[in-house]
Amino acid sequence: MASHIDSTENEELNFVYPQKSDAELQNAYYVLKMLSNPLIVSFSSQLALFALRIHLPIGFAIKHTIFKHFCGGETLKESRVAIDKLGESGIGTTLDYSVESTDSEAFFNSTMHEILDAIAYVKENPLVNNLAIKPTGLVSERLLQKTAKGIALGEREKARFVAGVGRIDQICKAGAEMGIEVYIDAEGSEDQDAIDEIAVAMMSKYNSEIAVVFTTLQMYRTDRLSYLDTLVAKAQEEGFKIGVKLVRGAYWERESAKEKNIVFEVKSDTDEAFNKALDTCIDHIDHFAICNATHNEESTRYLTKIMDEKGIAKDDNRIHFSQLYGMSDHISYTLASAGYNVTKYLPYGKVKQVIPYLIRRAQENSSIAGQMSREMAMIAEARRRAKQSPNS
Ligand SMILES: Cc1cc2nc3c(=O)[nH]c(=O)nc-3n(C[C@H](O)[C@H](O)[C@H](O)COP(=O)(O)OP(=O)(O)OC[C@H]3O[C@@H](n4cnc5c(N)ncnc54)[C@H](O)[C@@H]3O)c2cc1C
């Protein structure tokens, strides 16, 4: 159950770690402790990829440690336990069929069918709010990159690309018909121009009344504030709603190492751009639906503050907060307890296919040492409190 905080209108959020069983706290503590060591993360990431390549059966070990911490399960059915548990504390779920695999039409088609099944599942399950899609799970990354660079596609490539966009369209159409939001994730900058075009085409097609399709803006990119202004102008001119998920961005190390670097080099510049994007969205809220997707306490507080200043209700259905499952529970549970709309991004899929996602989470958690040691300290304190409690 979530810890309750006093949430009078103007009070600043005081993030509190939620009550959990000792077994849950212990698993969370040991997984985060392991990830706080960059050497262990680097070694285990390479080991996991190597073991997969030579078909070593490492699934069992991963499934009961890091997978259990960051994922709902291998199937929707297995994910139900996590969904129900979050729901008990007023936290919704964003389903994320998080498989990453080969450049094959068979794989893309099976991903699409899984996601269409997930949309039907969301419709049936009031504890699940929406779902996310990863474009490179549905359309060839090689072709996205060629398109982004303006390189002409051959006839067969063109047909494959059109089929890929068609798969994204089918998912957005099903979402629109059933009133289920579809978040289109952002990926590496080589893919992103093509993904942006697809996302805008889907928003303009399906977001006429409300935002059903959401694009994602990575605010570590130096061009995203001006891109957001372009989106506002386009939406006003063409009369559609913009769904936008704001993130800082998961690929900063890789992007900043590129010769043509399009990301901020100083963290505070990314932070500033993120909060300015929140300002733009709130200033134009009649044209927007927002997902504030962050583990950053200041950006979380900042949005609650500007919502309050503009007199926007905490549970306004155009505004959601979201954190990744297994990360920053103190933020999610505190927000839910205070009456905000909040979801956890819950990845699911076969262990083998989720490994690239897990490696990104491991790397992310080993590179945010400050925040993570705070989270570990909160978990240690929660364990200490639980041991002292007469009911434990
Ligand atoms: C619900 C949800 C959905 C997400 N979807 C996506 C997605 O579609 N695509 C995607 O790419 N990511 C996505 N992410 C991942 C997200 O990008 C990372 O979790 C996020 O970057 C971590 O930052 P933070 O906002 O939690 O804040 P913090 O932990 O405060 O910020 C860390 C981030 O700051 C940036 N940064 C780090 N060092 C520097 C530096 N020196 N200069 C400039 N910037 C720096 C990086 O982006 C780094 O990840 C998602 C996250 C959530 C919570």
The ligand as an SDF file (V2000), in Angstrom:
LIG
                    3D

 53 58  0  0  0  0  0  0  0  0999 V2000
    7.7220    6.3150  -18.8610 C   0  0  0  0  0  0  0  0  0  0  0  0
    9.0360    6.4590  -19.5750 C   0  0  0  0  0  0  0  0  0  0  0  0
    9.1030    6.2870  -20.9490 C   0  0  0  0  0  0  0  0  0  0  0  0
   10.3160    6.4450  -21.6180 C   0  0  0  0  0  0  0  0  0  0  0  0
   10.3760    6.3590  -22.9820 N   0  0  0  0  0  0  0  0  0  0  0  0
   11.5400    6.6460  -23.6210 C   0  0  0  0  0  0  0  0  0  0  0  0
   11.6110    6.7300  -25.0330 C   0  0  0  0  0  0  0  0  0  0  0  0
   10.6170    6.5300  -25.7390 O   0  0  0  0  0  0  0  0  0  0  0  0
   12.8100    7.0210  -25.6050 N   0  0  0  0  0  0  0  0  0  0  0  0
   13.9410    7.2880  -24.8510 C   0  0  0  0  0  0  0  0  0  0  0  0
   14.9850    7.5980  -25.4180 O   0  0  0  0  0  0  0  0  0  0  0  0
   13.8980    7.2020  -23.5200 N   0  0  0  0  0  0  0  0  0  0  0  0
   12.7370    6.8940  -22.8850 C   0  0  0  0  0  0  0  0  0  0  0  0
   12.6960    6.8230  -21.5410 N   0  0  0  0  0  0  0  0  0  0  0  0
   13.9570    6.7060  -20.7790 C   0  0  0  0  0  0  0  0  0  0  0  0
   14.3700    8.0190  -20.3320 C   0  0  0  0  0  0  0  0  0  0  0  0
   14.9130    8.6840  -21.4200 O   0  0  0  0  0  0  0  0  0  0  0  0
   15.3920    7.8790  -19.2180 C   0  0  0  0  0  0  0  0  0  0  0  0
   14.7800    7.1460  -18.1770 O   0  0  0  0  0  0  0  0  0  0  0  0
   15.7200    9.2480  -18.7780 C   0  0  0  0  0  0  0  0  0  0  0  0
   16.5810    9.8340  -19.7080 O   0  0  0  0  0  0  0  0  0  0  0  0
   16.3240    9.3390  -17.4090 C   0  0  0  0  0  0  0  0  0  0  0  0
   16.2270   10.7010  -17.0890 O   0  0  0  0  0  0  0  0  0  0  0  0
   15.2190   11.2900  -16.0470 P   0  0  0  0  0  0  0  0  0  0  0  0
   14.2630   12.2110  -16.7260 O   0  0  0  0  0  0  0  0  0  0  0  0
   14.6330   10.2200  -15.2610 O   0  0  0  0  0  0  0  0  0  0  0  0
   16.1270   12.2780  -15.1510 O   0  0  0  0  0  0  0  0  0  0  0  0
   17.6220   12.2800  -14.6950 P   0  0  0  0  0  0  0  0  0  0  0  0
   17.9910   10.9750  -14.0820 O   0  0  0  0  0  0  0  0  0  0  0  0
   17.7580   13.5130  -13.9020 O   0  0  0  0  0  0  0  0  0  0  0  0
   18.4650   12.5020  -16.0340 O   0  0  0  0  0  0  0  0  0  0  0  0
   19.3100   11.5690  -16.6070 C   0  0  0  0  0  0  0  0  0  0  0  0
   19.2990   11.8720  -18.1020 C   0  0  0  0  0  0  0  0  0  0  0  0
   19.8980   13.1620  -18.3630 O   0  0  0  0  0  0  0  0  0  0  0  0
   20.5440   13.1370  -19.6310 C   0  0  0  0  0  0  0  0  0  0  0  0
   21.9700   13.4460  -19.4270 N   0  0  0  0  0  0  0  0  0  0  0  0
   22.8550   12.7380  -18.6540 C   0  0  0  0  0  0  0  0  0  0  0  0
   24.0780   13.3180  -18.6680 N   0  0  0  0  0  0  0  0  0  0  0  0
   23.9710   14.4040  -19.4800 C   0  0  0  0  0  0  0  0  0  0  0  0
   24.9040   15.4260  -19.8870 C   0  0  0  0  0  0  0  0  0  0  0  0
   26.1880   15.4210  -19.4760 N   0  0  0  0  0  0  0  0  0  0  0  0
   24.4490   16.4040  -20.6970 N   0  0  0  0  0  0  0  0  0  0  0  0
   23.1720   16.4270  -21.1200 C   0  0  0  0  0  0  0  0  0  0  0  0
   22.2430   15.4990  -20.7650 N   0  0  0  0  0  0  0  0  0  0  0  0
   22.6400   14.4960  -19.9530 C   0  0  0  0  0  0  0  0  0  0  0  0
   20.3400   11.7420  -20.1920 C   0  0  0  0  0  0  0  0  0  0  0  0
   19.1990   11.7780  -21.0220 O   0  0  0  0  0  0  0  0  0  0  0  0
   20.1120   10.9030  -18.9550 C   0  0  0  0  0  0  0  0  0  0  0  0
   19.3440    9.7380  -19.2390 O   0  0  0  0  0  0  0  0  0  0  0  0
   11.4970    6.7150  -20.8590 C   0  0  0  0  0  0  0  0  0  0  0  0
   11.4050    6.8970  -19.4820 C   0  0  0  0  0  0  0  0  0  0  0  0
   10.2040    6.7990  -18.8330 C   0  0  0  0  0  0  0  0  0  0  0  0
   10.1630    7.0570  -17.3630 C   0  0  0  0  0  0  0  0  0  0  0  0
  1  2  1  0
  2  3  1  0
  2 52  2  0
  3  4  2  0
  4  5  1  0
  4 50  1  0
  5  6  2  0
  6  7  1  0
  6 13  1  0
  7  8  2  0
  7  9  1  0
  9 10  1  0
 10 11  2  0
 10 12  1  0
 12 13  2  0
 13 14  1  0
 14 15  1  0
 14 50  1  0
 15 16  1  0
 16 17  1  0
 16 18  1  0
 18 19  1  0
 18 20  1  0
 20 21  1  0
 20 22  1  0
 22 23  1  0
 23 24  1  0
 24 25  2  0
 24 26  1  0
 24 27  1  0
 27 28  1  0
 28 29  2  0
 28 30  1  0
 28 31  1  0
 31 32  1  0
 32 33  1  0
 33 34  1  0
 33 48  1  0
 34 35  1  0
 35 36  1  0
 35 46  1  0
 36 37  1  0
 36 45  1  0
 37 38  2  0
 38 39  1  0
 39 40  1  0
 39 45  2  0
 40 41  1  0
 40 42  2  0
 42 43  1  0
 43 44  2  0
 44 45  1  0
 46 47  1  0
 46 48  1  0
 48 49  1  0
 50 51  2  0
 51 52  1  0
 52 53  1  0
M  END
$$$$
